[in-house]
Amino acid sequence: ASSGIGAETTRVLALRGVHVIMAVRNKVAANDIKEAILKEIPSAKIDVMELDLSSLESVKKFASEFKSSGLPLN
């Protein structure tokens, strides 16, 4: 979600009022995209969470943090 089609998908979903969780390897790049989207759409609800799909430990950590957030998964 921190570049290309993922960043654009995040922007469009946020534009439509969806609370978006950006699951990314590079949190710095993701935060840059998040800030750019928030400048365009101040009401956007976007969270950045680290996720490296090549690491089972990262996947477990992401899943645990997401479950703790209480947000629905759609």
VENWOFEN-V666688 format. One line per field, one symbol per residue. phi: phi as a letter, one per 30 degrees, with the letter a starting at -180 (. if undefined). psi: psi as a letter, one per 30 degrees, with the letter a starting at -180 (. if undefined). A space follows every 50 residues. Layout:
# VENWOFEN-V666688
phi: ???
psi: ???
This chain:
# VENWOFEN-V666688
phi: .cahdddddedddddciddccdcbdcdddddddeddddddbeddcbbcbd acddbdddddddddddeddiddcc
psi: gglbeeeeeeeeeeeggkjkjjjlejeeeeeeeeeeeeeeifgkjkkkkk jjffjeeeeeeeeeeeeffgklj.
